[in-house]
Amino acid sequence: MSTVRLVDIAGVIRSKNAGPFELTLDIMFRDAAWYQRVRQSGAISAARIAALYGVTEEDVISIVAFDPANALKITLKRPLASGAIGDADVYGAQQHAPLLGLTFEDPAS
């Protein structure tokens, strides 16, 4: 198996607020084949996201596959409410960075 970087197969990797207490991470794949491979491999799981973000698995609220967009939507609890004292990213727009280094084994190789 070969190692694949998420940034090489995703067209969009972004984050944003999902209300004041939650954060959404969106991964939109360049094509349906890569989307299906990653989705079916289980490479993006609550355990992996929790480890990547340094939170508990319970803080990973959901991972939703959206086939029409070849996308995965991950929702996490925010450590601080948006705009609270100490919050460094009111819009949640810079929280996707840990995903940029994500790699996994390509099950098709």
ZIGIQUI-V449458 format. One record per backbone hydrogen bond with DSSP energy under -1.0 kcal/mol. NH is the residue of the N-H (numbers start at 1). CO is the residue of the C=O. Records with the same first field share a line. If there is no record, write none. Layout:
NH=CO / CO
This chain:
4=104
6=102
8=5
9=6
10=6
11=28
12=28
14=26
16=24
17=91
18=22
23=76
24=16
25=74
26=14
27=72
28=12
29=70
30=9
35=31
36=32
37=33
38=34
39=35
40=36
41=37
42=38
49=45
50=46
51=47
52=48
53=49
55=50
59=56
60=57
61=59 / 75
62=75
64=73
66=71
69=66
70=67
71=66
72=27
73=64
74=25
75=62
76=23
77=59
78=21
82=20
84=81
87=84
92=89
99=96
100=97
102=99
104=4
106=2
109=106
